[in-house]
């Protein structure tokens, strides 16, 4: 059976970041979760998150920026 739920550590490995950052995404309301003992993220929710924020810099989940604008600014400095 295909996994339809991921744990926070699993999501952190999938998106190649750390668990603390995944918790930041959850706290900021960007990544929806279920609480079944511990947080679980539906596969479809993770896929929607990745699609929704493609082309964005979400290094700081509370200050989302468009990557192309940032790169343009950096190239003009």
Secondary structure, 3 states (H helix, E strand, C coil): CCCCEEEHHHHHHHCCCCHHHHHHHHHCCCCCCEECCCEEEEHHHHHHHHHHCCCEECCCCCCCEEHHHHHHHHHCC
